[in-house]
């Protein structure tokens, strides 16, 4: 009887050992499954073993700078109703070509001299191609002066200040006129930088944004005399009509750029805007370190 009792106890201990082994195997399986999903998990029992993924999520940063934007404007004007009251009608059309915009991203592994060697890499991208065109919408202008007037044209900035002298176009019945101009228009460039990855293999980030033009206007001047200070006709007060060529704040959005890469090891990242020919057009903006600041 005692021998049978001992055998029963041994069987019970073996069952307990099997249950413990199955429990450990189950915990290991759960840990492996969580690791495959990139999720952190700590095994119970005070071991403190952690399994985690290597992915890093980065938050975007936005920088802006006023850029001097070279602009070439070409406009044409057609006239009608030159002899009718209350005066002629001029229809303006045309096209604006801007100088382009680029960006340079600078990756450095040393910001404050903490290393004896500073590794610097750069990545450049064209945001707005040089010569990118904007169409001037067709718009009619009523002259308000009858009797086949003489017509002058003048370029204005967004605030109505003259940026060219008066350009004599001709007389209304001549029908079709062309005028052009080259200007530097202050424009606001904005870029939003977002991170993709930051590890020993390298850092990659993406950017998007827009270019806002400060605006450009034109003035049409109608006179009954081709010589404002004297001539065969009695000088009268001219009729002046101002027209918006580029609305103030008109924006040109640039699409999200492909990932741009640089130095590995969590570098410091800076951004600088470039003109269409690749020359620096702004100061260098320090965005921060790849992991900590994005």
C-alpha positions as CSV (number, residue, x, y, z in Angstrom):
1,X,0.0,0.0,0.0
2,X,2.7,2.6,0.8
3,X,4.5,1.7,-2.5
4,X,1.5,2.5,-4.5
5,X,1.0,5.7,-2.6
6,X,4.6,6.8,-3.5
7,X,4.0,6.0,-7.1
8,X,0.9,8.2,-7.2
9,X,2.9,11.1,-5.7
10,X,5.6,10.8,-8.3
11,X,2.9,10.9,-11.1
12,X,1.4,14.1,-9.7
13,X,4.8,15.8,-9.6
14,X,5.5,14.9,-13.2
15,X,2.1,16.4,-14.2
16,X,3.0,19.6,-12.4
17,X,6.3,19.8,-14.2
18,X,4.6,19.3,-17.6
19,X,2.2,22.1,-16.8
20,X,5.1,24.4,-15.9
21,X,7.0,23.6,-19.1
22,X,3.9,24.2,-21.2
23,X,3.4,27.6,-19.4
24,X,7.0,28.7,-20.2
25,X,6.6,27.6,-23.8
26,X,3.4,29.6,-24.1
27,X,5.0,32.7,-22.8
28,X,7.9,32.4,-25.2
29,X,5.5,32.0,-28.1
30,X,3.6,35.1,-27.1
31,X,6.9,37.1,-26.8
32,X,8.0,36.0,-30.2
33,X,4.7,36.9,-31.8
34,X,4.8,40.3,-30.2
35,X,8.3,40.9,-31.4
36,X,7.3,40.0,-35.0
37,X,4.6,42.7,-34.8
38,X,7.1,45.3,-33.6
39,X,5.5,45.5,-30.1
40,X,7.3,45.7,-26.8
41,X,6.7,43.0,-24.3
42,X,8.2,42.0,-20.9
43,X,8.1,38.4,-19.7
44,X,6.8,37.9,-16.2
45,X,8.8,36.5,-13.4
46,X,11.1,39.5,-12.9
47,X,13.5,38.6,-15.7
48,X,13.1,42.1,-17.3
49,X,13.7,40.8,-20.9
50,X,12.4,43.3,-23.5
51,X,11.6,42.7,-27.1
52,X,10.9,45.8,-29.3
53,X,10.8,46.9,-32.9
54,X,13.3,49.3,-34.4
55,X,10.9,51.7,-36.2
56,X,11.0,55.4,-35.4
57,X,8.1,57.9,-36.0
58,X,9.1,61.5,-36.7
59,X,7.0,64.6,-36.5
60,X,7.3,67.3,-39.3
61,X,8.8,70.8,-38.9
62,X,8.0,73.9,-41.0
63,X,10.3,76.7,-42.0
64,X,9.7,79.9,-44.0
65,X,11.8,82.5,-45.7
66,X,11.3,85.5,-47.9
67,X,13.0,84.8,-51.2
68,X,13.8,87.4,-54.0
69,X,12.1,85.8,-56.9
70,X,13.2,86.8,-60.5
71,X,10.0,87.1,-62.6
72,X,9.6,87.6,-66.4
73,X,6.2,88.9,-67.4
74,X,4.9,89.0,-70.9
75,X,1.4,90.5,-71.6
76,X,-0.6,91.3,-74.7
77,X,-3.5,93.7,-75.0
78,X,-6.3,93.7,-77.7
79,X,-8.6,96.6,-78.1
80,X,-12.1,97.1,-79.4
81,X,-14.8,99.8,-79.3
82,X,-12.3,102.6,-79.9
83,X,-14.7,105.2,-81.3
84,X,-17.7,104.3,-79.1
85,X,-18.9,105.8,-75.9
86,X,-18.1,105.4,-73.1
87,X,-14.7,104.4,-74.5
88,X,-12.6,101.4,-75.6
89,X,-12.3,98.0,-74.1
90,X,-8.9,96.4,-73.7
91,X,-8.5,92.7,-73.0
92,X,-5.3,91.6,-71.3
93,X,-3.7,88.2,-71.4
94,X,-0.3,86.8,-70.8
95,X,2.2,84.6,-69.0
96,X,4.5,84.9,-66.1
97,X,7.8,82.9,-65.8
98,X,9.4,82.7,-62.4
99,X,13.1,82.0,-61.6
100,X,12.6,78.7,-59.8
101,X,13.2,77.5,-56.2
102,X,15.2,74.7,-54.7
103,X,16.2,73.4,-51.3
104,X,19.4,71.9,-49.8
105,X,19.3,69.7,-46.7
106,X,22.5,69.4,-44.7
107,X,23.2,66.4,-42.5
108,X,26.1,66.8,-39.9
109,X,27.2,64.3,-37.2
110,X,28.6,67.1,-35.1
111,X,26.9,70.4,-34.2
112,X,29.0,71.9,-31.3
113,X,32.5,70.5,-31.9
114,X,32.0,67.4,-29.7
115,X,33.8,65.2,-32.2
116,X,37.2,65.8,-33.8
117,X,35.8,64.9,-37.2
118,X,32.6,66.3,-38.7
119,X,30.9,64.4,-41.4
120,X,28.7,66.5,-43.6
121,X,26.5,65.3,-46.4
122,X,24.0,67.3,-48.4
123,X,20.9,66.5,-50.6
124,X,19.3,68.9,-53.0
125,X,15.9,69.0,-54.7
126,X,14.2,71.3,-57.2
127,X,10.9,72.4,-55.7
128,X,9.7,74.8,-58.5
129,X,11.5,74.4,-61.8
130,X,13.2,77.5,-63.3
131,X,10.9,79.0,-65.9
132,X,7.7,77.6,-64.3
133,X,4.9,79.6,-65.9
134,X,1.7,81.1,-64.5
135,X,-1.0,82.2,-66.9
136,X,-2.5,85.7,-66.6
137,X,-6.2,85.2,-66.8
138,X,-8.0,87.0,-69.6
139,X,-9.6,90.1,-68.2
140,X,-11.4,93.0,-69.9
141,X,-10.6,96.7,-69.0
142,X,-12.9,99.6,-69.8
143,X,-11.0,102.6,-70.9
144,X,-13.6,105.3,-70.2
145,X,-12.2,107.8,-72.8
146,X,-13.9,107.9,-76.2
147,X,-12.4,109.2,-79.4
148,X,-9.7,106.7,-80.2
149,X,-7.4,107.5,-77.2
150,X,-3.6,107.0,-76.8
151,X,-2.7,104.2,-74.4
152,X,0.2,103.9,-72.0
153,X,1.1,100.9,-69.7
154,X,3.0,100.9,-66.4
155,X,4.0,98.1,-64.0
156,X,3.1,98.4,-60.3
157,X,4.0,96.3,-57.2
158,X,1.3,94.7,-55.1
159,X,0.8,97.9,-53.1
160,X,0.2,100.1,-56.2
161,X,3.7,101.6,-56.3
162,X,5.2,102.2,-59.8
163,X,8.2,99.8,-60.6
164,X,8.6,101.0,-64.2
165,X,8.2,104.1,-66.3
166,X,5.1,104.6,-68.5
167,X,5.4,102.6,-71.7
168,X,3.7,104.0,-74.7
169,X,1.6,101.3,-76.5
170,X,0.0,103.3,-79.3
171,X,-3.4,104.4,-80.3
172,X,-6.5,102.4,-79.7
173,X,-7.3,101.6,-83.3
174,X,-4.0,99.9,-83.8
175,X,-5.6,96.9,-82.1
176,X,-2.9,94.6,-80.7
177,X,-0.1,95.5,-78.3
178,X,2.6,93.6,-76.5
179,X,4.5,94.5,-73.4
180,X,7.0,92.7,-71.1
181,X,9.0,93.3,-68.0
182,X,11.6,91.7,-65.7
183,X,11.3,92.1,-62.0
184,X,12.4,90.6,-58.7
185,X,9.3,89.9,-56.6
186,X,9.7,89.1,-52.9
187,X,8.0,85.7,-52.3
188,X,7.5,83.6,-49.2
189,X,8.8,80.1,-49.5
190,X,7.6,77.5,-46.9
191,X,8.8,73.9,-46.5
192,X,7.5,71.2,-44.2
193,X,10.1,68.6,-43.4
194,X,9.0,65.1,-42.1
195,X,11.3,62.3,-41.1
196,X,11.3,58.8,-42.4
197,X,14.1,56.9,-40.7
198,X,17.1,57.6,-38.5
199,X,19.6,54.8,-37.8
200,X,23.2,53.8,-38.4
201,X,22.5,53.1,-42.1
202,X,21.5,56.7,-42.7
203,X,18.7,59.2,-42.3
204,X,15.9,59.9,-44.8
205,X,13.4,62.7,-44.7
206,X,10.7,64.1,-47.1
207,X,9.4,67.6,-47.6
208,X,6.6,69.5,-49.2
209,X,5.4,73.1,-49.2
210,X,4.5,76.2,-51.3
211,X,5.8,79.4,-52.8
212,X,3.6,82.5,-52.2
213,X,4.2,85.4,-54.6
214,X,3.9,89.0,-53.3
215,X,1.8,90.1,-56.3
216,X,2.1,92.3,-59.4
217,X,-0.2,94.9,-60.9
218,X,-0.4,97.0,-64.0
219,X,-1.8,100.4,-64.9
220,X,-3.4,101.4,-68.2
221,X,-3.5,105.1,-68.9
222,X,-5.8,106.6,-71.6
223,X,-5.2,110.1,-72.9
224,X,-6.6,112.1,-75.8
225,X,-3.1,113.4,-76.7
226,X,0.1,111.4,-77.5
227,X,2.2,114.2,-75.8
228,X,1.0,114.7,-72.2
229,X,2.8,118.1,-71.9
230,X,1.6,119.6,-75.2
231,X,0.5,118.8,-78.7
232,X,-2.3,119.3,-81.2
233,X,-5.1,118.4,-78.8
234,X,-6.1,120.1,-75.6
235,X,-4.7,118.1,-72.7
236,X,-7.4,116.6,-70.5
237,X,-7.1,114.6,-67.3
238,X,-6.2,111.0,-68.3
239,X,-8.3,108.0,-67.5
240,X,-6.3,105.5,-65.3
241,X,-7.3,101.9,-64.7
242,X,-5.3,99.5,-62.5
243,X,-5.3,95.7,-63.1
244,X,-4.2,92.8,-61.0
245,X,-1.7,90.7,-62.9
246,X,-0.5,88.4,-60.1
247,X,-2.9,88.4,-57.0
248,X,-1.1,89.1,-53.8
249,X,-0.4,85.8,-52.0
250,X,-0.9,83.6,-55.1
251,X,0.7,80.3,-54.2
252,X,2.5,77.7,-56.2
253,X,2.4,74.4,-54.3
254,X,5.2,71.9,-54.8
255,X,4.5,68.2,-54.4
256,X,5.9,66.0,-51.7
257,X,9.5,65.2,-52.7
258,X,11.0,61.7,-52.7
259,X,13.0,60.8,-49.6
260,X,16.3,62.7,-49.3
261,X,19.1,60.9,-47.4
262,X,22.2,61.8,-45.4
263,X,24.6,60.8,-42.7
264,X,23.7,58.0,-40.3
265,X,23.9,58.0,-36.6
266,X,21.2,60.5,-35.7
267,X,22.7,63.6,-37.4
268,X,21.9,67.3,-37.0
269,X,19.7,68.4,-40.0
270,X,19.6,71.9,-41.5
271,X,17.7,73.4,-44.4
272,X,18.6,76.2,-46.9
273,X,16.5,77.5,-49.8
274,X,18.2,77.8,-53.2
275,X,17.5,80.0,-56.2
276,X,16.7,78.5,-59.6
277,X,20.4,78.4,-60.5
278,X,21.3,76.6,-57.3
279,X,22.8,79.6,-55.4
280,X,21.8,80.0,-51.7
281,X,18.7,82.2,-51.4
282,X,18.3,82.1,-47.6
283,X,20.1,81.5,-44.4
284,X,20.7,78.0,-43.1
285,X,17.9,76.9,-40.7
286,X,18.8,74.4,-38.0
287,X,15.9,71.9,-37.7
288,X,17.4,69.7,-35.0
289,X,18.6,66.1,-34.6
290,X,17.0,63.4,-36.6
291,X,15.4,61.4,-33.8
292,X,15.1,63.8,-30.8
293,X,13.7,66.9,-32.6
294,X,11.5,65.6,-35.5
